[in-house]
């Protein structure tokens, strides 16, 4: 299924995530954008092999299948 999201909304969410997590945990910009897009699109699962992204996704309540 194709999902559409508003880039401005994703960037707003990324800004929130960055302010909440980057200083204490050192997340990178593309990881933050990946998690932000997943949250905005109400992803059922979050798939990544990046441990840093997994930590951020888990902190934000996203389901990690692995």
JOQUI-V274363 format. One record per residue. N is the residue number from 1. PHI is phi in whole degrees, -180 to 180 (none if undefined). NEAR is the number of other ideal C-beta (glycine too) atoms within 12 Angstrom. D_LAST is the distance of its C-alpha to the last C-alpha in Angstrom with 1 decimal. Layout:
n->N phi->PHI near->NEAR d_last->D_LAST
n->N phi->PHI near->NEAR d_last->D_LAST
This chain:
n->1 phi->none near->7 d_last->21.9
n->2 phi->-85 near->5 d_last->23.2
n->3 phi->-116 near->13 d_last->22.9
n->4 phi->-116 near->11 d_last->25.4
n->5 phi->-134 near->21 d_last->25.3
n->6 phi->-89 near->14 d_last->28.1
n->7 phi->-60 near->15 d_last->27.7
n->8 phi->-62 near->12 d_last->29.9
n->9 phi->-68 near->17 d_last->27.7
n->10 phi->-62 near->24 d_last->24.5
n->11 phi->-65 near->19 d_last->26.7
n->12 phi->-63 near->20 d_last->27.8
n->13 phi->-67 near->29 d_last->24.3
n->14 phi->-63 near->32 d_last->23.5
n->15 phi->-63 near->18 d_last->26.7
n->16 phi->-64 near->20 d_last->25.7
n->17 phi->-61 near->35 d_last->22.3
n->18 phi->-61 near->25 d_last->24.1
n->19 phi->-64 near->15 d_last->26.8
n->20 phi->-83 near->19 d_last->24.5
n->21 phi->-127 near->27 d_last->22.1
n->22 phi->-67 near->22 d_last->23.4
n->23 phi->-62 near->10 d_last->26.2
n->24 phi->-81 near->12 d_last->24.4
n->25 phi->-124 near->23 d_last->21.0
n->26 phi->68 near->16 d_last->22.2
n->27 phi->-73 near->30 d_last->19.9
n->28 phi->-93 near->21 d_last->21.1
n->29 phi->-60 near->19 d_last->22.6
n->30 phi->-69 near->17 d_last->20.4
n->31 phi->-65 near->31 d_last->17.2
n->32 phi->-64 near->35 d_last->19.2
n->33 phi->-64 near->25 d_last->20.3
n->34 phi->-61 near->31 d_last->16.9
n->35 phi->-67 near->41 d_last->15.9
n->36 phi->-61 near->37 d_last->19.4
n->37 phi->-63 near->31 d_last->19.4
n->38 phi->-62 near->33 d_last->16.2
n->39 phi->-66 near->28 d_last->18.0
n->40 phi->-64 near->26 d_last->21.3
n->41 phi->-90 near->23 d_last->20.1
n->42 phi->53 near->16 d_last->18.4
n->43 phi->-60 near->24 d_last->15.1
n->44 phi->-78 near->14 d_last->13.3
n->45 phi->-141 near->15 d_last->9.8
n->46 phi->-115 near->30 d_last->9.3
n->47 phi->-108 near->18 d_last->8.0
n->48 phi->-162 near->24 d_last->8.8
n->49 phi->-104 near->13 d_last->9.0
n->50 phi->-86 near->20 d_last->11.5
n->51 phi->-62 near->17 d_last->11.0
n->52 phi->-63 near->23 d_last->14.0
n->53 phi->-65 near->33 d_last->12.7
n->54 phi->-60 near->26 d_last->9.5
n->55 phi->-63 near->25 d_last->12.3
n->56 phi->-65 near->38 d_last->14.5
n->57 phi->-61 near->33 d_last->12.3
n->58 phi->-64 near->21 d_last->11.6
n->59 phi->-63 near->23 d_last->15.3
n->60 phi->-96 near->30 d_last->16.2
n->61 phi->84 near->15 d_last->14.5
n->62 phi->-80 near->28 d_last->12.1
n->63 phi->-78 near->17 d_last->9.2
n->64 phi->-111 near->24 d_last->5.7
n->65 phi->-75 near->14 d_last->3.8
n->66 phi->-101 near->14 d_last->0.0
